[in-house]
Amino acid sequence: MGVRRDLKRARRRTGLTARVGIETVADGHGVVREVRAAPLAPRPATGSTADIPFTNAAEAPDAVVLRRERQGTWHPVTAAAFAREVTAVAKGLIAAGLRPGDRVAVMSRTRYEWSVLDFAIWSAGGVTVPVYATSSADQVEWIVRDSGARHVVTETPENTATVTAATAAHSEHPRLWEIDAGALDRLTALGRDVSDEEVTGRRTALTPDSVATICYTSGTTGRPKGCVLTHANLHAEAANTVELLHPIFKEVTDQVASTLLFLPLAHILGRTLQIACLTARIEVGHFPSIKPDELRPALKAFRPTFLVGVPYLFEKIHDTGRATAERIGRGASFERAHRLAVRFGAAHLDRFLGRGKGPGPALYAAWALYDLLVYRRVRKELGGRLRYAISGGSPLERDLNLFFYTAGILIYEGYGLTETTAAATVVPPLGPRPGTVGLPVPGTAVRIADDGEVHIKGGIVFGSYWNNPDASRQVLSDGWFATGDLGSLDADG
């Protein structure tokens, strides 16, 4: 009954208020207008995100921090090996003329080289500008021109052709490096005459307030705006996430925690998750597609203990399980398992909210049966070790969340924006009341303006839009970011 044991232990840890000091502020009518969550990780006085690989290498050189896929096999990458590779690529960037503060655009799907490049750019004193691999030439032209990127790293010949066409009319053409054409090997060779001390000097010159990345928004209301995020912003999101969630991932599974990243690293959620995992020395693998049919074989091979995805992924996993059951003549059994899962999870939710006693003996007996018939198969499709997931982007349908909960996979949900360095609030499994987005992440405050707009303040909030002071003034005031979203706070915040 390993899954039942994990569920029992996990339920004791799903309440965020047990780990975070929550303070609510009400108006004169007793209506809660602001909620504040105390930080779990202090703001650093010195250093930057670039230090993480080198801290890991110094403290635990043999710890496996990443796994790299080659010809269907996942090979371990130790902390020492990763730091050496980051240093070698950083030296190449310096030899190629990268100056402190220069922007480097990276146009690639999610893959191991993206991670190396991100930390290498920072270690050389640069600023990473992520670009979606699917971006059009017009989008690339704007991002490269607005950011002033002097170097662009692409993944494929097609990406290179897009960048070449996009920047053809620029007075200064960025230097191009293509991953599929051996960009990292070329940079390593180019930097052989650059000393390690040069990299160390540039890295240690960075401060928490140094710009780490410029992430361009979708541009649904005009030209994409570049959100300027500092190393302090990345630390606030990643370090507080580690303190809040890392003990759960480690303790409940009784096995080495690992995750397979498949969300685009051009999205801030994937980047901050990667930073959090490297901070906690949780093994990270990369996969370039979010398509469920392509992802499932990789999940079976990598066997992660937790995932970060979007609701569509969890919907497809559920629907595939149903289709598989129907194909082998067990469709009715799957439907009964689904209905039971909703009842079982809802009973736990009622107990959490003080409205009931939880599942009775009959429900537990039925759960044990369908765990053998259905839920175990769902877990097997996801590698067999998965116990946790984080879902973002849009709300996850309630019955689907209850299904995965009963199947032994507890899903956290989050709400956030690029301007808040990813998640600003977190919803624990079965923790919130339906229809809420949970509580602020540690070190963050949320308030509701008079017109109902949600405002957010804290270490995760960006400082400005790149080259756009007017847009910055429109949404930032005294550290508060006006999200443009409407919301309200209940009595618990």
Phi and psi in degrees as a GROMACS rama.xvg file:
@    title "Ramachandran Plot"
@    xaxis  label "Phi"
@    yaxis  label "Psi"
@TYPE xy
-60.8315  -39.3734  GLY-2
-67.5734  -42.0758  VAL-3
-62.0104  -41.0794  ARG-4
-62.1517  -44.3479  ARG-5
-62.0535  -40.8845  ASP-6
-62.6231  -43.591  LEU-7
-60.5065  -46.3908  LYS-8
-68.9134  -37.4457  ARG-9
-67.0744  -39.8431  ALA-10
-60.2554  -30.144  ARG-11
-71.6119  -11.7693  ARG-12
-117.671  6.34448  ARG-13
-81.9598  -19.9225  THR-14
-75.1685  113.879  GLY-15
-68.9844  -29.5733  LEU-16
-65.7389  -18.006  THR-17
-69.1753  -23.2088  ALA-18
-111.055  -17.693  ARG-19
-122.394  133.951  VAL-20
-75.728  118.762  GLY-21
-110.36  130.025  ILE-22
-125.354  130.045  GLU-23
-109.437  148.644  THR-24
-124.295  121.874  VAL-25
-105.985  157.146  ALA-26
-85.5879  -172.668  ASP-27
-65.1502  -15.4118  GLY-28
-99.7237  7.17934  HIS-29
82.8954  7.28836  GLY-30
-86.1869  127.151  VAL-31
-68.7568  123.103  VAL-32
-113.243  -15.1179  ARG-33
-150.176  145.153  GLU-34
-134.289  137.169  VAL-35
-125.569  137.305  ARG-36
-114.589  124.852  ALA-37
-66.6179  143.93  ALA-38
-68.5703  147.289  PRO-39
-99.9042  -18.2741  LEU-40
-125.545  125.897  ALA-41
-70.1409  154.833  PRO-42
-69.6654  130.638  ARG-43
-70.1223  145.342  PRO-44
-85.6113  -26.7985  ALA-45
-140.169  171.901  THR-46
82.9494  -174.959  GLY-47
-156.007  175.028  SER-48
-60.344  -27.9835  THR-49
-60.3164  -20.8957  ALA-50
-75.3705  -18.0677  ASP-51
-55.4583  -51.3057  ILE-52
-60.3295  -33.4894  PRO-53
-79.1002  -33.6105  PHE-54
-64.0087  -44.3038  THR-55
-60.3883  -43.8031  ASN-56
-64.8459  -34.8046  ALA-57
-75.3925  -38.0822  ALA-58
-90.3775  -32.0222  GLU-59
-147.904  68.1497  ALA-60
-58.9003  -30.3526  PRO-61
-93.2223  -0.0898115  ASP-62
-68.0231  135.322  ALA-63
-81.1067  118.036  VAL-64
-110.566  -20.7198  VAL-65
-140.952  161.835  LEU-66
-130.145  133.991  ARG-67
-114.438  128.216  ARG-68
-84.5264  127.391  GLU-69
-137.806  117.316  ARG-70
52.1226  44.487  GLN-71
85.3228  -1.90756  GLY-72
-116.32  137.051  THR-73
-94.0759  112.624  TRP-74
-97.9357  136.071  HIS-75
-71.7142  144.393  PRO-76
-122.201  118.177  VAL-77
-79.7171  165.619  THR-78
-59.8311  -41.0422  ALA-79
-65.9504  -42.3928  ALA-80
-65.8462  -40.2944  ALA-81
-65.183  -42.8865  PHE-82
-62.1765  -38.9525  ALA-83
-64.1586  -41.9181  ARG-84
-67.921  -40.8117  GLU-85
-59.5092  -44.5888  VAL-86
-61.7065  -44.398  THR-87
-62.2729  -42.6799  ALA-88
-71.7786  -36.9977  VAL-89
-61.0056  -40.8851  ALA-90
-62.3759  -38.4183  LYS-91
-64.7499  -40.4631  GLY-92
-64.0841  -39.8386  LEU-93
-63.4659  -44.3746  ILE-94
-63.2071  -29.5511  ALA-95
-80.0023  -0.475521  ALA-96
104.085  8.43356  GLY-97
-65.8869  127.24  LEU-98
-105.644  155.416  ARG-99
-53.9964  130.634  PRO-100
90.7748  -11.4792  GLY-101
-64.1782  146.243  ASP-102
-94.3042  139.069  ARG-103
-124.93  118.259  VAL-104
-86.2987  140.33  ALA-105
-124.674  115.849  VAL-106
-113.772  96.6136  MET-107
-160.186  154.331  SER-108
-72.8551  175.438  ARG-109
-71.1098  119.473  THR-110
-159.078  166.737  ARG-111
-56.0935  -42.2503  TYR-112
-60.708  -30  GLU-113
-58.7275  -43.3881  TRP-114
-64.0352  -45.7368  SER-115
-58.8312  -46.4086  VAL-116
-63.4033  -42.57  LEU-117
-56.8108  -51.6967  ASP-118
-72.3113  -29.7395  PHE-119
-69.3252  -41.8381  ALA-120
-59.7215  -46.7058  ILE-121
-63.0616  -42.8799  TRP-122
-65.3961  -25.4376  SER-123
-87.3702  1.25091  ALA-124
91.1419  7.72473  GLY-125
-90.4428  -178.77  GLY-126
-124.782  126.598  VAL-127
-85.9002  133.326  THR-128
-118.82  99.8506  VAL-129
-73.9821  142.861  PRO-130
-132.195  129.743  VAL-131
-62.7841  139.779  TYR-132
-64.134  -20.7011  ALA-133
-93.9575  5.78436  THR-134
-63.7194  145.225  SER-135
-78.8533  168.534  SER-136
-61.4063  -38.1995  ALA-137
-63.299  -42.4054  ASP-138
-65.3556  -43.0492  GLN-139
-63.7433  -42.9468  VAL-140
-57.4259  -45.5535  GLU-141
-65.6313  -46.419  TRP-142
-64.0527  -44.539  ILE-143
-65.8091  -43.1153  VAL-144
-69.0354  -46.4564  ARG-145
-67.1339  -40.2678  ASP-146
-77.2816  -21.7974  SER-147
72.0335  28.919  GLY-148
-60.4904  127.666  ALA-149
-96.3602  -13.573  ARG-150
-134.039  142.745  HIS-151
-131.739  125.741  VAL-152
-103.973  123.729  VAL-153
-110.035  168.127  THR-154
-96.5915  -47.7218  GLU-155
-123.006  166.484  THR-156
-58.5216  -34.5918  PRO-157
-64.8041  -42.3169  GLU-158
-62.039  -41.9557  ASN-159
-61.8796  -41.6919  THR-160
-63.7104  -38.3785  ALA-161
-63.3286  -45.8721  THR-162
-65.8108  -41.1736  VAL-163
-60.6089  -45.0818  THR-164
-67.393  -38.4086  ALA-165
-66.9143  -32.5706  ALA-166
-105.7  10.6644  THR-167
-60.0854  -35.0792  ALA-168
-89.9606  -1.3997  ALA-169
-70.5749  143.947  HIS-170
-67.5439  -32.4668  SER-171
-122.182  122.01  GLU-172
-88.5332  133.31  HIS-173
-68.7579  153.341  PRO-174
-78.245  132.618  ARG-175
-104.126  140.486  LEU-176
-133.759  130.07  TRP-177
-114.039  123.186  GLU-178
-60.8241  -45.9364  ILE-179
-66.4852  -18.449  ASP-180
-97.2127  14.7495  ALA-181
86.923  34.842  GLY-182
-56.9553  -44.0635  ALA-183
-68.5454  -37.4545  LEU-184
-65.9781  -40.2527  ASP-185
-64.1561  -43.336  ARG-186
-65.6871  -39.8107  LEU-187
-60.8989  -44.3582  THR-188
-65.6479  -39.4043  ALA-189
-65.3698  -31.2994  LEU-190
-94.7294  12.4196  GLY-191
-61.7026  -28.1638  ARG-192
-90.7275  -2.61984  ASP-193
-86.648  134.386  VAL-194
-78.3044  153.542  SER-195
-60.3316  -33.0323  ASP-196
-63.6962  -32.1135  GLU-197
-63.6282  -42.8743  GLU-198
-65.1416  -45.6427  VAL-199
-59.2889  -41.4651  THR-200
-62.8065  -43.6393  GLY-201
-67.6705  -40.571  ARG-202
-65.5492  -44.8634  ARG-203
-74.3796  -13.0084  THR-204
-77.016  -16.3105  ALA-205
-71.6072  149.245  LEU-206
-124.491  169.453  THR-207
-56.1164  -29.2284  PRO-208
-88.1378  -0.958284  ASP-209
-67.0277  143.373  SER-210
-68.8088  129.323  VAL-211
-100.651  -40.916  ALA-212
-155.719  151.997  THR-213
-119.854  110.277  ILE-214
-106.717  122.03  CYS-215
-86.6426  132.611  TYR-216
-73.006  173.045  THR-217
-66.7126  -24.2242  SER-218
77.4856  29.374  GLY-219
-69.3889  -19.2053  THR-220
-117.958  40.5513  THR-221
124.428  -161.42  GLY-222
-59.0149  140.936  ARG-223
-57.7795  138.71  PRO-224
-103.104  139.039  LYS-225
-88.242  110.817  GLY-226
-78.4546  120.042  CYS-227
-87.0794  114.867  VAL-228
-115.165  132.608  LEU-229
-92.4508  171.838  THR-230
-64.1431  -30.4544  HIS-231
-66.543  -39.2635  ALA-232
-59.5217  -48.3071  ASN-233
-62.0227  -40.1444  LEU-234
-64.0584  -44.5902  HIS-235
-58.5956  -42.941  ALA-236
-71.479  -51.4154  GLU-237
-70.3866  -47.9406  ALA-238
-66.7938  -39.4831  ALA-239
-70.2843  -32.4881  ASN-240
-64.2628  -42.8896  THR-241
-59.5541  -47.5393  VAL-242
-65.3967  -33.7407  GLU-243
-78.9871  -42.0143  LEU-244
-112.193  -24.1545  LEU-245
-59.6233  -42.737  HIS-246
-59.8365  -34.2066  PRO-247
-65.1098  -48.7277  ILE-248
-62.102  -38.2259  PHE-249
-75.8074  -46.8832  LYS-250
-78.7138  -40.6895  GLU-251
-66.9882  -36.9951  VAL-252
-84.5969  -18.4665  THR-253
55.7675  33.1574  ASP-254
-152.575  167.488  GLN-255
-61.9102  125.079  VAL-256
-74.1415  140.687  ALA-257
-154.481  157.122  SER-258
-144.043  149.401  THR-259
-106.731  114.235  LEU-260
-84.311  126.473  LEU-261
-133.928  -12.1928  PHE-262
-63.9705  147.363  LEU-263
-58.0719  132.685  PRO-264
-74.5635  -7.63797  LEU-265
-71.0728  -17.2818  ALA-266
-90.4091  137.433  HIS-267
-64.5129  -26.3452  ILE-268
-62.8486  -45.2441  LEU-269
-63.6259  -39.2269  GLY-270
-65.2899  -48.6312  ARG-271
-67.649  -33.6035  THR-272
-63.6602  -41.8705  LEU-273
-62.5084  -42.3676  GLN-274
-62.5582  -42.514  ILE-275
-61.5912  -43.2082  ALA-276
-65.3071  -42.7726  CYS-277
-66.5064  -36.108  LEU-278
-60.5135  -41.6761  THR-279
-89.6207  -0.235124  ALA-280
57.1772  45.1184  ARG-281
-95.0862  132.943  ILE-282
-64.9453  133.085  GLU-283
-122.407  132.86  VAL-284
-118.622  164.608  GLY-285
-126.663  143.77  HIS-286
-140.986  136.046  PHE-287
-84.7486  1.61105  PRO-288
-132.785  143.959  SER-289
-101.582  0.808125  ILE-290
-68.538  122.82  LYS-291
-54.9174  -40.3115  PRO-292
-64.7767  -31.0504  ASP-293
-84.9815  -29.2859  GLU-294
-78.0958  -35.0852  LEU-295
-56.4612  -46.0159  ARG-296
-60.2507  -35.5474  PRO-297
-68.383  -37.9461  ALA-298
-64.3771  -40.805  LEU-299
-63.2613  -38.006  LYS-300
-77.7003  -40.6053  ALA-301
-79.9267  -36.0224  PHE-302
58.9271  63.1668  ARG-303
-71.9733  159.1  PRO-304
-95.5447  -19.0885  THR-305
-152.561  158.966  PHE-306
-133.547  158.608  LEU-307
-123.291  124.989  VAL-308
-147.569  -165.638  GLY-309
-120.335  160.075  VAL-310
-52.0783  -36.5761  PRO-311
-56.2106  -39.4057  TYR-312
-62.8677  -46.2783  LEU-313
-68.3582  -32.8163  PHE-314
-63.522  -43.5714  GLU-315
-67.0485  -38.5236  LYS-316
-61.2624  -44.7393  ILE-317
-63.5082  -46.5569  HIS-318
-66.0513  -35.7989  ASP-319
-66.2647  -39.2806  THR-320
-60.8106  -41.1972  GLY-321
-64.9538  -45.0012  ARG-322
-63.5889  -39.9811  ALA-323
-63.3851  -42.733  THR-324
-62.4779  -41.0745  ALA-325
-65.4148  -36.6822  GLU-326
-65.4509  -31.9729  ARG-327
-101.506  15.4516  ILE-328
80.5591  20.3408  GLY-329
-119.35  27.8161  ARG-330
-61.0376  -41.4027  GLY-331
-64.3379  -37.8945  ALA-332
-63.4527  -40.3234  SER-333
-64.1752  -42.3862  PHE-334
-63.8529  -40.1045  GLU-335
-64.1548  -39.1515  ARG-336
-64.1737  -37.638  ALA-337
-65.3016  -46.6529  HIS-338
-63.0656  -40.5987  ARG-339
-62.5751  -41.571  LEU-340
-59.7381  -41.3847  ALA-341
-64.9289  -42.7971  VAL-342
-66.1695  -44.1103  ARG-343
-63.1349  -48.5706  PHE-344
-66.1539  -39.1925  GLY-345
-64.6823  -35.2565  ALA-346
-64.3315  -39.5656  ALA-347
-66.4013  -39.9609  HIS-348
-62.24  -43.0664  LEU-349
-60.7406  -41.0164  ASP-350
-64.6371  -40.7108  ARG-351
-60.5154  -38.4007  PHE-352
-89.1141  4.84887  LEU-353
76.1688  23.3423  GLY-354
-107.105  0.994472  ARG-355
-170.661  -179.846  GLY-356
-97.5632  -3.98797  LYS-357
93.2794  -178.614  GLY-358
-61.9875  139.493  PRO-359
-89.3218  -179.129  GLY-360
-57.2085  -37.5921  PRO-361
-65.5039  -42.496  ALA-362
-64.8628  -40.6263  LEU-363
-64.5531  -38.1508  TYR-364
-65.8439  -42.2886  ALA-365
-65.9181  -39.1614  ALA-366
-59.7051  -43.4178  TRP-367
-60.9077  -38.9993  ALA-368
-65.5946  -50.294  LEU-369
-75.2692  -17.5809  TYR-370
-64.7217  -38.3354  ASP-371
-70.2309  -38.6651  LEU-372
-85.573  -34.9694  LEU-373
-128.726  -57.2325  VAL-374
-61.6059  -38.1873  TYR-375
-61.4974  -36.1331  ARG-376
-66.9159  -37.2439  ARG-377
-62.6276  -45.7741  VAL-378
-63.0745  -38.5604  ARG-379
-62.4665  -37.9602  LYS-380
-62.7613  -23.3425  GLU-381
-101.812  15.181  LEU-382
105.001  -13.82  GLY-383
88.6064  -12.2149  GLY-384
-112.39  -6.10574  ARG-385
-67.7373  128.337  LEU-386
-126.106  -20.0257  ARG-387
-135.724  154.252  TYR-388
-149.035  155.454  ALA-389
-122.612  127.668  ILE-390
-117.398  133.974  SER-391
-142.352  172.188  GLY-392
103.946  -41.0195  GLY-393
-163.994  163.506  SER-394
-64.5253  143.518  PRO-395
-88.6701  131.869  LEU-396
-56.3531  134.415  GLU-397
-57.1562  -48.2359  ARG-398
-63.5086  -32.1171  ASP-399
-68.059  -41.0194  LEU-400
-61.4726  -42.9308  ASN-401
-65.1512  -36.5365  LEU-402
-61.2538  -49.479  PHE-403
-67.9229  -34.6656  PHE-404
-58.3365  -47.9417  TYR-405
-67.3532  -29.3619  THR-406
-77.9204  -1.26784  ALA-407
96.0675  14.5408  GLY-408
-122.511  110.882  ILE-409
-92.1671  126.032  LEU-410
-108.763  121.99  ILE-411
-88.7336  146.489  TYR-412
-119.15  156.155  GLU-413
-140.265  154.626  GLY-414
-124.946  133.763  TYR-415
-176.535  179.946  GLY-416
-140.543  169.658  LEU-417
-57.7682  -39.3363  THR-418
-65.5497  -16.8659  GLU-419
-107.752  21.6623  THR-420
55.8781  40.0027  THR-421
92.0169  -130.138  ALA-422
-65.7165  132.375  ALA-423
-107.048  -25.7941  ALA-424
-134.49  156.225  THR-425
-131.597  135.916  VAL-426
-107.112  113.41  VAL-427
-73.6656  155.877  PRO-428
-56.6666  124.396  PRO-429
58.6936  9.13886  LEU-430
-79.7835  -44.8602  GLY-431
-86.8408  168.292  PRO-432
-74.4494  143.886  ARG-433
-53.4817  138.202  PRO-434
91.5544  0.578318  GLY-435
-104.055  164.548  THR-436
-109.201  16.9926  VAL-437
87.5802  -153.896  GLY-438
-110.976  157.207  LEU-439
-60.8235  147.705  PRO-440
-65.8424  154.062  VAL-441
-53.7123  137.368  PRO-442
85.1589  13.6806  GLY-443
-127.056  146.928  THR-444
-121.715  144.788  ALA-445
-127.713  133.356  VAL-446
-133.272  161.3  ARG-447
-111.5  121.446  ILE-448
-72.9  170.888  ALA-449
-59.888  -30.5218  ASP-450
-89.6862  6.59945  ASP-451
90.9028  -0.514504  GLY-452
-74.4721  142.398  GLU-453
-82.846  126.351  VAL-454
-114.693  143.557  HIS-455
-130.526  140.41  ILE-456
-139.771  146.997  LYS-457
147.401  -176.135  GLY-458
-64.4787  -18.9749  GLY-459
-82.9541  -13.0666  ILE-460
-80.5164  132.3  VAL-461
-64.9539  165.535  PHE-462
-100.049  -25.388  GLY-463
-173.376  165.272  SER-464
-91.8513  138.843  TYR-465
-63.7248  127.663  TRP-466
57.0705  27.2581  ASN-467
-145.481  69.4476  ASN-468
-63.8172  -32.2304  PRO-469
-64.1645  -46.3258  ASP-470
-64.3457  -35.2368  ALA-471
-63.9515  -44.3114  SER-472
-65.0362  -30.1967  ARG-473
-68.0679  -27.2391  GLN-474
-117.132  -9.70853  VAL-475
-118.652  130.085  LEU-476
-150.139  116.917  SER-477
54.4399  38.0889  ASP-478
86.0094  -10.7772  GLY-479
-87.9277  134.858  TRP-480
-104.337  121.059  PHE-481
-83.9647  111.475  ALA-482
-75.942  -24.2819  THR-483
87.0616  -5.87529  GLY-484
-96.5602  148.738  ASP-485
-98.0818  146.607  LEU-486
-166.506  -178.709  GLY-487
-149.728  163.683  SER-488
-115.592  136.454  LEU-489
-88.1012  -175.06  ASP-490
-64.1447  -23.9692  ALA-491
-94.4762  0.458579  ASP-492
